[in-house]
Amino acid sequence: MTCSSRARISEASAELLQTIVHRRYKLRRSIVVTSNRVIQDWGKYLGDNTTATTILDRLMHHATMLEFEGKELPTEGGRRSHRPRGHHPMHNPLALPGGI
């Protein structure tokens, strides 16, 4: 599987993800991550292997990892649901009650 440049997240988003994971790790707080990307592609997806390695190292240190395989089921109406960008609180996690 290859990761096109269109599928990459921005550098700022990658840095924010790294910051969130690092803070949660240092505070010994839980974090749940879901992804449809295989671990080997995170470096391409984040645009930097070092950032991906740092994030994955912290996520997996005390992790319980669940991996599911199979086809994605369509939502009602046969289409995947899509929420417009900026309409979900996780697009600005610093704005969440209690911060990170």
N, C-alpha and C positions, 0 to 999 in steps of 0.2 A: 504494500500500500504506500502510495506516495502522498505527500502533503503539498498541495499547490500553494503558491504565495498568497492566493486569495483566501485560503483557509486558515492562514496564520492569524494569531491575535496580535494586536499592536504591542509595541515595546512597553508602552505605559501599562497596558493590561497585564502583561507578563510580570512586570515589576510589582504591580499591586498584588497579584496572586502570590508572588514570592514573599512579599511583606506580610500578607495575611497568614500564610502558612507558617512563616517564621515566628510571628507573634503568638499564634495559637500553640506552636510547639514549645516555645519558651515558657508560656504560662501553663503548660500541661493541660490544655483544653482540647476538647473533642472537635473534630472537623469531619464532615462527610463530603466526599468528592465523588461525583459521577462523571463518567466520560465514555464516549463511544470511540475513543482513540486508544490504540494499543500503546503500551508504555514505551516501546521502542520508537514511536513516532513523536513523543512529546518534545524532543529537541527541535524537530522540524516545525512542529505546531507553535512552539513558543519562540522560535527563531534563534535559539541559543541553547546549545547542549549543556553549558555550565549551569545556566538558570534551571533547566529541566532537571538536571542531576541533583541540584540543591533542593528543589521542591520535592522531588520524589524521595530523596533520602530522608527528609523530615516526615513526609507523609507515611512512609513505610516502616519507620523505626519501631513503632509500637502498634502497627496496623493489624487489623483483621481485614483481609482483602477477599471480596466476593466477586467472582467473575461469572457472568451469564453469557450464554451463546444462544443464538437463534434469531429469527426474523423479528423486526420491529412491527408491532401491530398498528394498523392505522387507527386514528381516533374516530369518533362518531362522524359520519359524513365522508369517510374515506380519506381525509386529509390530515396531515399533522397540524396540530395547533401551533399558532405563531403569535407571540405577544410582541407588539411593537417595541423597539429599543427605547430604553428610558422609562418604561412603564412598570418596571419591576424593581423593588428595593435593592436587589443584589447588583444592579448596574451601578450603584453607588453605596457599597457596603459601609462606608464611613458615616452615612446618614441613618443607619439603622439604630434603633434604641440600644444604648449600651455600647455602641461602636463595635470594634472588631473583637 
